[in-house]
Every structure is written in C-alpha cells, then in structure tokens.
C-alpha cells in the first residue's frame, strides 16, 4: 500500500489440511482439497459465531473464542 492509502488491512488465517488448505477471515472461510481422483474441490461459507460483543472485549477470552471459531470450521470442510 502506498503512503496516504487509508484502506484497512484484511486479516486472514489459514491451516494445512490433509490434502488441501483452509483459509479463514473475520466472517467467512474457504477451503480447497484434492480428492482421490486428483480433482480439486473448493468450498466456502460463513464462519460460526461463538461469542458476543462482551467476550470480544476481554483479551484472554477473545483469543480462546477466536481459536474455537477457527477450529469449528474444520468439520464444515
């Protein structure tokens, strides 16, 4: 980004899957997985919301909740 550019940075996280990759942002996730036949399958969707605004303001709870939200996406893939 250039100087004076006021765009907000998008925070993304990700993890390796057995045969693919999972990427998640603040509200949605996307995954790409190679099947046994070699074809790549792609899926995406909204992330489950596990906490409210009150939890988001407490640093210790916020981290644990964000980790739980990221892990909750894995069964959706």
Secondary structure as GFF3:
##gff-version 3
##sequence-region A 1 77
A	DSSP	beta_strand	13	17	.	.	.	ID=ss1
A	DSSP	beta_strand	20	24	.	.	.	ID=ss2
A	DSSP	beta_strand	28	34	.	.	.	ID=ss3
A	DSSP	beta_strand	40	46	.	.	.	ID=ss4
A	DSSP	alpha_helix	53	56	.	.	.	ID=ss5
A	DSSP	alpha_helix	59	73	.	.	.	ID=ss6
A	DSSP	three_ten_helix	74	76	.	.	.	ID=ss7
###
